[in-house]
Amino acid sequence: MNISKTYSTFHIEDFYFGILTTDVTELTKENEVTTVPLAPASVHGLINLRGRIVTAINMRQRLGMTQSQYSDKNITVFLSHKGDLFGLLVDGVSDILELDSESFEPPPSNMAHSSQDMILGVHKLADKLLFILDPAKIIDGIELTHD
């Protein structure tokens, strides 16, 4: 039985990622991020979003990718988890896709264990792969990534 789900998609480096659209609260760019001393490596800092303090997660760091300077071209994908708001710093956003379960596969077993835990699975698209992220695993695992 085919089950369709809707995903908000974005890219980080050359990789294409998605999160269930129901988990995303908003997207913004040009957010000022204040660094936090002694924060875990994946915490890029804090964002003041209309008076609410939000933890900004460096998704390149969180996924074990190469580091680069974030700029005003970067987008923040905001999501709510256990009543708190978090911002995922990504390179850019793409489309909202509705995908059937038949194009979904579990994550490859040869991926790094730390990344594999955050990936629920992969959708095979016509010209690329879409890695589906688990927001709970991204957020809950941050305290384990201190430098």
C-alpha positions as a Markdown table, in Angstrom:
| # | Residue | x | y | z |
|---|---|---|---|---|
| 1 | Met | 0.0 | 0.0 | 0.0 |
| 2 | Asn | 1.4 | 3.4 | -1.0 |
| 3 | Ile | 1.4 | 6.1 | 1.6 |
| 4 | Ser | 2.3 | 9.6 | 0.5 |
| 5 | Lys | 4.1 | 12.0 | 2.8 |
| 6 | Thr | 5.1 | 15.7 | 2.2 |
| 7 | Tyr | 8.7 | 16.8 | 2.8 |
| 8 | Ser | 10.3 | 20.2 | 3.0 |
| 9 | Thr | 13.7 | 19.8 | 1.2 |
| 10 | Phe | 17.0 | 21.6 | 1.5 |
| 11 | His | 20.6 | 21.0 | 0.6 |
| 12 | Ile | 23.8 | 21.0 | 2.5 |
| 13 | Glu | 27.0 | 20.8 | 0.4 |
| 14 | Asp | 26.0 | 18.5 | -2.5 |
| 15 | Phe | 23.5 | 16.5 | -0.5 |
| 16 | Tyr | 19.7 | 16.8 | -0.7 |
| 17 | Phe | 17.8 | 16.4 | 2.6 |
| 18 | Gly | 14.2 | 16.4 | 3.6 |
| 19 | Ile | 12.1 | 16.7 | 6.8 |
| 20 | Leu | 8.4 | 16.0 | 7.1 |
| 21 | Thr | 6.7 | 19.3 | 6.4 |
| 22 | Thr | 4.6 | 18.9 | 9.6 |
| 23 | Asp | 7.8 | 19.3 | 11.6 |
| 24 | Val | 8.8 | 22.6 | 10.0 |
| 25 | Thr | 7.4 | 25.8 | 11.5 |
| 26 | Glu | 9.1 | 28.4 | 9.2 |
| 27 | Leu | 12.1 | 29.3 | 7.0 |
| 28 | Thr | 14.1 | 32.5 | 7.2 |
| 29 | Lys | 17.4 | 33.9 | 6.1 |
| 30 | Glu | 19.7 | 36.6 | 7.3 |
| 31 | Asn | 19.5 | 35.6 | 10.9 |
| 32 | Glu | 22.0 | 37.0 | 13.3 |
| 33 | Val | 23.5 | 34.2 | 15.3 |
| 34 | Thr | 25.2 | 34.9 | 18.6 |
| 35 | Thr | 27.9 | 32.3 | 19.6 |
| 36 | Val | 27.7 | 30.6 | 22.9 |
| 37 | Pro | 31.0 | 29.9 | 24.8 |
| 38 | Leu | 31.5 | 26.2 | 25.6 |
| 39 | Ala | 28.5 | 25.1 | 23.6 |
| 40 | Pro | 28.6 | 21.7 | 21.9 |
| 41 | Ala | 30.4 | 21.7 | 18.5 |
| 42 | Ser | 27.1 | 21.4 | 16.6 |
| 43 | Val | 25.5 | 24.4 | 18.3 |
| 44 | His | 26.4 | 27.4 | 16.1 |
| 45 | Gly | 24.8 | 29.8 | 18.5 |
| 46 | Leu | 21.5 | 31.4 | 19.4 |
| 47 | Ile | 19.0 | 33.3 | 17.2 |
| 48 | Asn | 16.5 | 35.9 | 18.5 |
| 49 | Leu | 13.4 | 35.1 | 16.5 |
| 50 | Arg | 10.8 | 37.8 | 17.3 |
| 51 | Gly | 11.8 | 37.8 | 21.0 |
| 52 | Arg | 12.2 | 34.0 | 21.3 |
| 53 | Ile | 15.7 | 32.6 | 21.8 |
| 54 | Val | 16.3 | 29.7 | 19.5 |
| 55 | Thr | 19.3 | 27.3 | 19.4 |
| 56 | Ala | 20.9 | 27.3 | 15.9 |
| 57 | Ile | 22.3 | 24.0 | 14.9 |
| 58 | Asn | 25.2 | 23.9 | 12.4 |
| 59 | Met | 24.0 | 21.0 | 10.2 |
| 60 | Arg | 27.4 | 20.7 | 8.4 |
| 61 | Gln | 29.0 | 20.0 | 11.8 |
| 62 | Arg | 26.1 | 17.8 | 13.0 |
| 63 | Leu | 26.3 | 15.6 | 9.9 |
| 64 | Gly | 30.1 | 15.5 | 9.9 |
| 65 | Met | 30.7 | 17.5 | 6.8 |
| 66 | Thr | 33.4 | 20.0 | 5.9 |
| 67 | Gln | 33.1 | 23.3 | 7.6 |
| 68 | Ser | 32.5 | 26.6 | 5.8 |
| 69 | Gln | 31.5 | 30.1 | 6.9 |
| 70 | Tyr | 27.8 | 30.6 | 7.1 |
| 71 | Ser | 26.6 | 33.8 | 5.3 |
| 72 | Asp | 23.4 | 35.7 | 4.7 |
| 73 | Lys | 22.7 | 33.3 | 1.8 |
| 74 | Asn | 22.2 | 30.5 | 4.3 |
| 75 | Ile | 18.7 | 29.6 | 5.3 |
| 76 | Thr | 17.4 | 28.6 | 8.8 |
| 77 | Val | 14.8 | 25.8 | 8.8 |
| 78 | Phe | 12.9 | 26.2 | 12.1 |
| 79 | Leu | 11.3 | 23.2 | 13.8 |
| 80 | Ser | 9.6 | 22.5 | 17.0 |
| 81 | His | 10.7 | 19.6 | 19.2 |
| 82 | Lys | 9.3 | 18.8 | 22.7 |
| 83 | Gly | 8.0 | 22.4 | 23.0 |
| 84 | Asp | 11.3 | 24.1 | 22.1 |
| 85 | Leu | 12.1 | 25.8 | 18.8 |
| 86 | Phe | 15.4 | 24.9 | 17.0 |
| 87 | Gly | 17.0 | 26.4 | 13.8 |
| 88 | Leu | 18.8 | 24.1 | 11.4 |
| 89 | Leu | 21.4 | 26.1 | 9.4 |
| 90 | Val | 21.4 | 24.8 | 5.8 |
| 91 | Asp | 22.9 | 26.0 | 2.6 |
| 92 | Gly | 19.6 | 26.5 | 0.8 |
| 93 | Val | 16.0 | 25.3 | 0.5 |
| 94 | Ser | 14.4 | 23.5 | -2.3 |
| 95 | Asp | 10.9 | 22.3 | -3.0 |
| 96 | Ile | 8.1 | 20.8 | -1.0 |
| 97 | Leu | 7.7 | 17.2 | -2.3 |
| 98 | Glu | 4.9 | 14.7 | -1.9 |
| 99 | Leu | 6.5 | 11.2 | -2.2 |
| 100 | Asp | 5.1 | 7.7 | -2.1 |
| 101 | Ser | 6.4 | 5.1 | 0.3 |
| 102 | Glu | 7.5 | 2.9 | -2.7 |
| 103 | Ser | 10.5 | 5.2 | -3.4 |
| 104 | Phe | 11.6 | 5.0 | 0.2 |
| 105 | Glu | 14.5 | 2.7 | 1.4 |
| 106 | Pro | 16.4 | 2.4 | 4.7 |
| 107 | Pro | 19.6 | 4.3 | 5.0 |
| 108 | Pro | 22.7 | 2.6 | 3.5 |
| 109 | Ser | 24.6 | 0.4 | 5.9 |
| 110 | Asn | 27.9 | 1.8 | 4.8 |
| 111 | Met | 27.2 | 5.3 | 6.0 |
| 112 | Ala | 29.0 | 6.7 | 9.0 |
| 113 | His | 27.2 | 5.5 | 12.2 |
| 114 | Ser | 26.7 | 9.1 | 13.5 |
| 115 | Ser | 25.0 | 10.2 | 10.3 |
| 116 | Gln | 23.1 | 7.0 | 9.8 |
| 117 | Asp | 21.3 | 7.5 | 13.2 |
| 118 | Met | 19.9 | 10.8 | 12.0 |
| 119 | Ile | 18.7 | 9.5 | 8.7 |
| 120 | Leu | 15.4 | 7.7 | 8.6 |
| 121 | Gly | 15.8 | 6.6 | 5.0 |
| 122 | Val | 16.3 | 7.6 | 1.4 |
| 123 | His | 13.9 | 8.4 | -1.4 |
| 124 | Lys | 15.1 | 7.6 | -4.9 |
| 125 | Leu | 14.2 | 10.5 | -7.1 |
| 126 | Ala | 14.8 | 10.7 | -10.9 |
| 127 | Asp | 18.1 | 12.5 | -10.7 |
| 128 | Lys | 19.3 | 12.3 | -7.1 |
| 129 | Leu | 18.7 | 10.8 | -3.7 |
| 130 | Leu | 16.7 | 12.5 | -0.9 |
| 131 | Phe | 17.9 | 11.7 | 2.6 |
| 132 | Ile | 15.1 | 12.0 | 5.1 |
| 133 | Leu | 16.3 | 13.3 | 8.5 |
| 134 | Asp | 14.8 | 12.6 | 11.9 |
| 135 | Pro | 14.6 | 15.9 | 13.7 |
| 136 | Ala | 14.4 | 14.2 | 17.1 |
| 137 | Lys | 17.7 | 12.4 | 16.5 |
| 138 | Ile | 19.4 | 15.6 | 15.3 |
| 139 | Ile | 18.4 | 17.5 | 18.4 |
| 140 | Asp | 18.6 | 14.8 | 21.1 |
| 141 | Gly | 22.1 | 13.8 | 20.1 |
| 142 | Ile | 23.7 | 17.3 | 20.3 |
| 143 | Glu | 25.0 | 16.9 | 23.8 |
| 144 | Leu | 27.1 | 13.9 | 22.6 |
| 145 | Thr | 29.0 | 16.0 | 20.0 |
| 146 | His | 31.3 | 18.2 | 22.2 |
| 147 | Asp | 34.7 | 18.9 | 20.8 |
